[in-house]
Amino acid sequence: MPSIRFARSGDTQIAYQVVGDGPVDLVYVQGAFSHLGVQWELPAYRQFCERLGEFTRLIIFDKRGMGMSDRVPGATPLEVRMDDIRAVMDAAGSESAVIMGASEGGPLAMLFAAAYPSLTRGLILMGAEIRERRDDDWPWGESTPEEFEAGMAAVEERWGQGAGISFLAPSVGDAPWAREWMARLQLNSCTPGGAEAFMRMAFDIDVRDIVPAVRTPTLVLHAVGDKVCHVENGRYLARTIPDARYVELPGEDHIPWFDPDATIAEIREFITGTRVPPVPERVLSTVLFTDIVGSTGLATTLGDRRWRQLLESHNMMVRRELARFRGVEVSTAGDGFFATFDGPARAIRCGHAIAEGAAGMGLEVRTGIHTGEVERIGDDVAGIGVHIGARIADLAQPGEVLVSRTVRDLVAGSGLQFEDRGEHELRGVPGLWRVFSAA
């Protein structure tokens, strides 16, 4: 973890970190609650910051009253917290920076950019709020006053339970690891009383009057299905800030950490003028391919409606077995599946379970499995290892789970048995490949 440093803003110490050593300073003004240490423990957040640090000098800080910064009574207004940004920039030796405001950090970033244009090289707004209060005057807020008060009544009881992660990041849902991390972030960011004071202050913010005063180059990023801050907030900013560039991103996540490629690409282009495609991540993975034998003939015999019903039942069964053996579905094409596993033994056992489930439906499935290096770009998986797995599946007999020699060698001691099926040429893959039938 990057060193925690402290900047003095009046009588208050503000904790901050510096990530990377790029030519442009980027100050990240985060949303409502933060803790530099706990956030760095989350791989998605850490990788997001490190990727930004590849082309910037990223400066991150805990707002006063939050995380590792000094705790202060009550809530602090925007103009005081604006001074904290200046203090952090001074301590980090930053003469000017791009200011990036996310969520509740958006109003603070906008106010800073409007007040200190000489210190602001650019402004980035990600899922930025304008006004949380929802009423006839602003129908795109987060809640009505009545809904807000009902939420405040439950803060003390729910604080530290991890609630809200599925709302902030629907892409991860309510996964136990995500909820546990969110619980630690809540407990370490502030007390329930501090959280309530901060949320009450944030609920009263309305920056519509200052938005037109922003004159710095601005990039507005907003997820079209954002579950926290309605997309109309981003659209309003884009048409109100002079010459702002607006990019509406797919998805529902309010925080960009879990699927950051598009966000980082836009930020990189805005800051450097160059868009760099994501670099594939090369990892060792076990790939599994399945295919229904004779599907075309079956479809002709059964007719479209009955075949579609049978295929849907088959797909549900395959997904059930993938979940049971910790497989990850990559794609489904026609009547075949492509999935990855973190271990070859689980892939083999999943292949046998799929074959048995298909047989119970009157279907025959052939399966090919290989373990090798693949390239991951987002949710996509490619590379020579994928081609080898697909070609092995082409060689399999009905009901057979056919594997490469690499797979057989890696599962020694698992109790699985194999029959040698000899060496074969795999179309498009150099050399001869020995394959084995998993019994």
N, C-alpha and C positions, 0 to 999 in steps of 0.2 A: 504494500500500500504506500502511495506517496506520503511524504512527511506531512504531518499536521503542523501548520504554522498559525500564528495569531497576529492580527492587525488590531491596533487600538483605535477605536472610534469614540472620541470623548472619553468617558469612563468605562466603556464597554469593550471587551475583547471579542473579536470576531474570528472564528476558526476558519482556515482556508487551506486549500491544496493547489498545487500546480502539477499538471499532467502534460508531458511533451515539451518540446522546445522549438515549435514552428515559428515562422516569421511574423505571424499575426496573433495578437492576444485575443482570446475569446472568453468572456466572463459569462458563466452559466448561472443565471438566476432561477433557482428551482421553484417547484410548487410549494404547497403549504408546509409540509413536514419533511424534515431531513435529519440525517445523522451521518456525517462523512464516513465514519468507521463501519457502521452497519450497512450502509448502501454499498460500500466497496466489497462487502462479502457476497453480494449478489452478482454472479458471473455476467448476466446480461447488462447490468448497469456498468460494471467494470469495463467490459469490452466496448460498450458505447463510448465511454470516456476515453479509453485508450485509442480508439479509432479516430476520434476527434483530435486527440493529441498527436496524430501522425502528421497533420498539416497545420496545427495551431499550437499556441501555448495556452492550454485550457486552464482557467482559474475557476475553482469551485469553492463555495463557502456555505456555511450554516448561517441562516439569518439570526439576528439577535433574539434570544429567548428560545432558540432551537438547537438541538444536537449538542455539539461540542462548544458552541459559543456561549457567552455568559447568559444565564437565565435572568430575565427581567420581569418585574411584576406587570400584570396586565398585557395589553397589546400595544405595539409601537406603530405609529402612523407611517404612511409612505415616505414623507419628506425626511424623517429621521433615518429610515432604513436606506434611503437613497444616499445619505452620507456614509453609510456602511460600505456601499459599493466603492465610493471614492477612497475610503480608508484601505480597503482590500487592494485596490489597484495601486495605491501609493506604496503599500507594504511589499507588493509583488514587483515593483519597479515598472509598472505599466503606464505609459504616457497617454495611450489611447487604445481602445479595444472595440471589438464587435460585442455588443451586449445581446445575450440570448435569454429571453424570458419565456418560461414554460408555465402554463396554468395560472395560478395566482401570482407567479413571478412575472407574468406578462405586464400587468399594470405598473409594477415597479420599474421594469425595463423601459416601458414607454415614457414614463415620467422622467427617468434619468436621461433618455435620449433627447427628449424635448428640452430639458433644462440645461444639459451639458453637451451641446452638439460638437464642441471642439474636442471632447474626450471620447466621442462615439464615432467609430469608423463605419459602423453599420448596425442594424437592428434585426434580430431574428426572433420571431414570435411563433411558438409551438403550442397549439392547443390553448392559446392565450384567452383569458377571461376579459370581459369588458364590464359586466355587471352580473353578479350572482343572483340578485333578487329578480324573480319572475313576476311580471304583472302585465297589464294591458299596454303600458308604456314600453316594456321590454319583454316580449314573450319568449325570448331565448335564454332566459336565466336558468339557474339550476333548480330553484325551488321557490315556492310562494312563502310569504312570512309565516303562515300557519305550518307548512311542512318543515320549515327551518326550525321553528320552536319545538316541534315534536322531535326532531333529530337532536337538538341540544339537550332535551330532557333525558336522552339515553346515552349521552357521551360518557359519563362516569362509569356506567355499567358495561359499556361495550369497548372502552378504550383498552388496548392491549390484547384484544381477541383476534386481531388480524382481519376483521371485517372490512370489506371495501376493495380488496385486491381484484376480485372478479369484475368490479365496476370500473376500476382504473385500467385493467388489462384483461378484457374478455378473452383474449387469445390464450391466456394461461388458465382461465376459469378459477375455480376454487380449489386448485390442487393443494394438497396438504403442505408441501414444501413452500409454496408461495404464501399461503396463509400464515405459516409459522414465521417466515421472514417478515411479513407485514406486521405481525404482532410485535416482533422485536424492534422494528423501526418505530412503531407507535410508542412503545414503552421508553425507548431511548431518546426520542425526539423531544418530548416534553411531557408534563403531567396532564391529566384530564382537564384540570382547571386552566392550564396554559393553552391547551387545545381549544377549549371553548372560547376563551378570550380572543384567540387569534381568529377563529372562525366567525365570531361576531363582528370583529373589525373588518374581515374580508367581505362579509355579506353586505356591508354598507358602502363598499367601494363602487364608484361609477366613474369611468375614465372617458366617457363619450366626449366631454368638453375639451380634453387635452389631445385626443387622437389626431385632429387636423393639424395640431402644432408640431407633429413629428415631421422633420424635414430631412432626416438622414436616410440613406439607402436602406430599404426594408424588404425582408423576405418573410412572408406569412405562410406557415405550414399548418394544416389542420386535417385531421382524419374525418372523412365524410360521415362516419357513423359514431363519432366520439360520444361515449355514454355519459361523460361528465360535463363537458363544455360543448354546447350545441354548435354545429358547423356554421350556423349563421353568424356566430361571433367572428370567425375567421373571414367570412365573406364581407362583413361590415368593415373590418379592419382593412381589407384589401381595396375596397372602393373609397375609403375615407382617407387613408394615408396617401399622400401624393406619390404617384409612380411606384407604389409597392408592387412587388412580384408575389403572386399568389399561386400556391401549389396545393391542390386538394388531393390528399392521399387516400388510398383505399383502407378499409378496415375500421375497427371500432375502438382501438386502444387509445386511451388518453395519454399514456406515457409511451415513448417510441422505443424503449430499450429492447423489447422482445422481438421486434422485426424491424431493425433499424436501417436496412440497406438503402431504401428510397430516401429516408430522412437525411442520412449522412451524405448521400450523393448530392442532394440539393444544397446542403450546407457547404459542402466542399466547392461546388460550382459557384455559389454566391460569394464565398470568401476568396477563392483562388482563381476563379474564371475557368477552371478546368473540371470536367466531370470524369472521374476515374471509375471504370467498371469494378464491381466487387471481385476481390481475388479469391479463387476457389480455395476452400479448406480441404486439404488432403488428409484423409483418415482411413484407418483400417476398419472394414465393415463386412458383415456377412449379408449377401444379397440372396433373395429367394424369388423365383419366378414360378407362377402356376399357369396352367392352361387347360381348359376343358377339351377333352378329346372328342372329335367328331361333332363339334357344336353346330356347324353349318347344316349337317344332315338332320340333327335333332330339331333345329329350328324349323326346317322344312316340314318334318313329320308332325311336330306338335302344333304348328301355326304360331303366328306372332304373339297372340295374347297369352297362351299357355307357356310358350318359351320365355316370355318376359317375366311371368310369375315365377317360373323355375329359376331363372337367372337371378332374380332378386333374392330368393331364398338362399341360393348358393352364395351370393355376395354377403348376406347377413351372417351366414355361417363362417365364411372366411374371416370376416372382420372380428367375429367373436373369438376365433382361435388366435388371430394375431394379437388381440388384447391379452389373451390368457398367457401367451408365451413372450410377451413384451416386444412384439414386432411393431414396426412403424410402416404404415402404408405409404408408399411413395406415389403410386399411380395405379389406375385401373383402366385397361384398354380392352374393350369388347368383353370377352369372358375370361381374361387373365388378370392376375395381380402381380405387382412388383412391390416388394417390401424389404426392409433392412432390419437386421438384428445385431445386438451387441455381443452375441455369442453363437457359434455354429451349432452347438448341441441343441439349443432352444429352437433354432431354425429347422433342424431335422425333425425334432419332435412335433413342431408345428406343421411341417409338411405332411407327416403321417396322419396327424389329426384331421387335416383338411382332406386328405385322400379318403379317410374313413367316413367323414361327414358327407362327402360328395357321393360315395358309394351308397350311403343310405338314401340318397335322393335319386338313385339310378344313374348317376353320372360317373365318368372316369376322368381323373385329373392327373396330369403329369407335372412333376416338380423338378426344378433345377436349383442347386445351391452352390455358391462359391464364396470364399473369403479372400478379400484382396483390398488393395488401396483404391479408394473412390474419391471423387471430388464433390464437395458439397457447396452449393451456392444457394443460400436461403433454404427453401424446402426441396430443391431439386438435387438429384444425385446422378452423377455421370462418371465417365471414365472407363478404362479398359476392364476393370473388375466387373462393371455392370454388363459389358458385352459378353464376357466369359460366362457369367451366370445365365444370361439369356440363351446363349448357344448350347449350354449343357441341358437346359430345359428342353430344347428342340430335340435332343437325343433320347430323352427319357421315354420309356414305354408307358402305356396306360396304367395308372395306379402306382407308378414307380417314383421314388424320391432319389434322384441321381445327383451325386456330389463330386466335386473336384478332389484331387489328391490332397490339396491343401486343407480342405475341410476334414477329410479322414484323419490326417496327421494331427490336427488340432484337438480332436475329441478323444484322444487316447485316454483310457481309464474311465470313460463315461458309461461303458457297458453296451454301447451301440455296436452292431455288427455290420460288416460290409462284404459285398461280393464284387470282385474285380470285373469291370466291363471293358477293359482294354484301353488302348490309346486311340485317339481320334483327332482329326483335323477339325478345328472350330472355324467356321466361316468368318473371315475378317480378322482372325487372331493368329499371330505367328506361332509356328511350332506344333508339336503333337502334345495332346493333353490326355492324361490317364484319368478315367472317371470310375466311380464306384457306386453301386446300388446300396442304399442304406436299408438294412432289413429291420 
